[in-house]
Amino acid sequence: MAKTKKHKFKKWEVSIMELKDNGRKFKVTRRIPEMSVSETKLFRTKKKAKKQFDDWLK
């Protein structure tokens, strides 16, 4: 599962990805491609990851 969306007004991309290394985790990343800047957060539940994904798109 990988999903990426671009914000309407701001120039960042937000993505969510499911990781299956040692259990099930979700990675949410926000990045600005022009500046090579990114912020990543890891979550244990899909609900919390989806909430962060939606918050960053607001």
N, C-alpha and C positions, 0 to 999 in steps of 0.2 A: 504494500500500500504506500503510494507516494503521491502527494498532491501539492501543486504549486499554484499560487495566484499572485497577481500584481495588484497593488493598491491603486485606486482610481486617481488620486491626486499626488500622493507621495511616490518617490521613485524606488521603493523597496519591494522585494519579492518575499513572500512568506510561504514556507513549505512545511509539510508534516510527513513523517516517515515512521513506519513500524520497524523496530529492531528486534531480532530474536537471538541475541548472543547468549546471555545468561538469564533466561526468562524472557518475558515480554515487556518491552519498553517502547516509548514513543518519543521521537525527537522532533522538536519544532524549531525552525531556523528562520530568522529574518535577516535579509542581506540587501545591501546597496551595491549593485554590480559596478557602477562607475567608480566607486571609492574602495572597492575590495574590503568592505567592512561587513562583519556579520555578528549576530548574537544567536546562541543556541541554548535551548533548555531541554532537559530530559524529564519525562514523566513516567510514572508507573501505570497510570490509568488513561484510557482513551478519552474519558470525559474531561479530565483536567487539561490534556493536550489540546483537545478541540476548543476548549474555552480560551486557552492562550492564543491559539491560531485565530479565532474570531476577534479577540481583543486587539491583536496586532493589525487586523484588517480594518478596524474602525477608524 
